[in-house]
Amino acid sequence: EETKARLQARLELQQQKEKERKQALQLKMRKRQELQKKMREKTQASLARAKTKREQLETKEQERVDKLRKEIEEKEERLRQRLAEREKENQRPSTTKKTSKSSTVVA
């Protein structure tokens, strides 16, 4: 009877230890999963920030390119207008001769 009681107690102790081991393992797995989830979220947030920053830089660069293109187009238009004005002046018969200024180089 006493041996049976000791065996029963030992069996219950083993079962309790096994149960605790399983709980500890589950806790460890749950913590690992939570950590992995946190890391994924951090990575996703970091990627999202990088994407946003890249898009902002691309937008800024495109605005700069557009501004430069507009400036070039405006300069080209002014040059075309000046050229057209000069051609018009050259087409008119001139009553006075224009004298060209010559520059002298001092050696």
RONUDREN-520593 format. One record per residue (C-alpha): x, y, z; residue number from 1. Coordinates in nm, 3 decimals, padded with zeros to 5 digits. Last residue first. Layout:
<<X; Y; Z>; NUM>;
...
This chain:
<<05.051; 09.301; -07.619>; 107>;
<<04.751; 09.528; -07.603>; 106>;
<<04.463; 09.384; -07.797>; 105>;
<<04.245; 09.634; -07.973>; 104>;
<<03.872; 09.588; -07.984>; 103>;
<<03.681; 09.681; -08.292>; 102>;
<<03.351; 09.856; -08.257>; 101>;
<<03.127; 09.797; -08.550>; 100>;
<<02.993; 10.101; -08.718>; 99>;
<<02.629; 10.094; -08.806>; 98>;
<<02.553; 10.256; -09.136>; 97>;
<<02.272; 10.506; -09.132>; 96>;
<<01.972; 10.488; -09.358>; 95>;
<<01.920; 10.117; -09.298>; 94>;
<<01.691; 09.920; -09.522>; 93>;
<<01.494; 09.694; -09.293>; 92>;
<<01.566; 09.319; -09.325>; 91>;
<<01.854; 09.336; -09.075>; 90>;
<<01.624; 09.489; -08.813>; 89>;
<<01.373; 09.208; -08.865>; 88>;
<<01.652; 08.950; -08.835>; 87>;
<<01.762; 09.118; -08.513>; 86>;
<<01.407; 09.109; -08.374>; 85>;
<<01.370; 08.741; -08.469>; 84>;
<<01.700; 08.661; -08.297>; 83>;
<<01.589; 08.847; -07.985>; 82>;
<<01.259; 08.657; -07.985>; 81>;
<<01.433; 08.323; -08.035>; 80>;
<<01.676; 08.405; -07.752>; 79>;
<<01.386; 08.495; -07.521>; 78>;
<<01.212; 08.166; -07.612>; 77>;
<<01.531; 07.967; -07.547>; 76>;
<<01.571; 08.138; -07.211>; 75>;
<<01.209; 08.051; -07.120>; 74>;
<<01.257; 07.690; -07.230>; 73>;
<<01.575; 07.665; -07.024>; 72>;
<<01.401; 07.807; -06.717>; 71>;
<<01.110; 07.565; -06.763>; 70>;
<<01.349; 07.270; -06.794>; 69>;
<<01.532; 07.384; -06.480>; 68>;
<<01.202; 07.406; -06.288>; 67>;
<<01.088; 07.067; -06.416>; 66>;
<<01.421; 06.909; -06.316>; 65>;
<<01.397; 07.063; -05.968>; 64>;
<<01.037; 06.944; -05.930>; 63>;
<<01.143; 06.596; -06.042>; 62>;
<<01.425; 06.596; -05.785>; 61>;
<<01.184; 06.701; -05.509>; 60>;
<<00.936; 06.432; -05.612>; 59>;
<<01.212; 06.170; -05.624>; 58>;
<<01.338; 06.281; -05.283>; 57>;
<<00.987; 06.263; -05.137>; 56>;
<<00.935; 05.919; -05.294>; 55>;
<<01.265; 05.799; -05.148>; 54>;
<<01.169; 05.933; -04.805>; 53>;
<<00.831; 05.761; -04.821>; 52>;
<<00.991; 05.435; -04.934>; 51>;
<<01.252; 05.454; -04.658>; 50>;
<<00.983; 05.521; -04.398>; 49>;
<<00.776; 05.227; -04.527>; 48>;
<<01.080; 05.001; -04.524>; 47>;
<<01.156; 05.101; -04.165>; 46>;
<<00.796; 05.042; -04.063>; 45>;
<<00.799; 04.701; -04.231>; 44>;
<<01.127; 04.612; -04.061>; 43>;
<<00.996; 04.725; -03.724>; 42>;
<<00.676; 04.525; -03.776>; 41>;
<<00.875; 04.218; -03.878>; 40>;
<<01.097; 04.257; -03.570>; 39>;
<<00.794; 04.289; -03.344>; 38>;
<<00.638; 03.977; -03.498>; 37>;
<<00.964; 03.787; -03.453>; 36>;
<<00.978; 03.898; -03.088>; 35>;
<<00.616; 03.792; -03.035>; 34>;
<<00.688; 03.455; -03.196>; 33>;
<<00.994; 03.405; -02.974>; 32>;
<<00.791; 03.500; -02.666>; 31>;
<<00.518; 03.252; -02.762>; 30>;
<<00.775; 02.978; -02.822>; 29>;
<<00.936; 03.040; -02.481>; 28>;
<<00.597; 03.041; -02.312>; 27>;
<<00.504; 02.717; -02.486>; 26>;
<<00.834; 02.559; -02.377>; 25>;
<<00.782; 02.675; -02.019>; 24>;
<<00.429; 02.534; -02.025>; 23>;
<<00.556; 02.203; -02.165>; 22>;
<<00.825; 02.183; -01.896>; 21>;
<<00.569; 02.266; -01.626>; 20>;
<<00.340; 01.985; -01.750>; 19>;
<<00.631; 01.742; -01.762>; 18>;
<<00.730; 01.839; -01.407>; 17>;
<<00.370; 01.790; -01.286>; 16>;
<<00.346; 01.452; -01.461>; 15>;
<<00.675; 01.345; -01.304>; 14>;
<<00.552; 01.456; -00.961>; 13>;
<<00.221; 01.276; -01.013>; 12>;
<<00.407; 00.958; -01.107>; 11>;
<<00.635; 00.990; -00.803>; 10>;
<<00.331; 01.038; -00.577>; 9>;
<<00.156; 00.735; -00.731>; 8>;
<<00.469; 00.527; -00.692>; 7>;
<<00.498; 00.638; -00.328>; 6>;
<<00.128; 00.554; -00.265>; 5>;
<<00.171; 00.210; -00.426>; 4>;
<<00.479; 00.153; -00.216>; 3>;
<<00.280; 00.240; 00.097>; 2>;
<<00.000; 00.000; 00.000>; 1>;
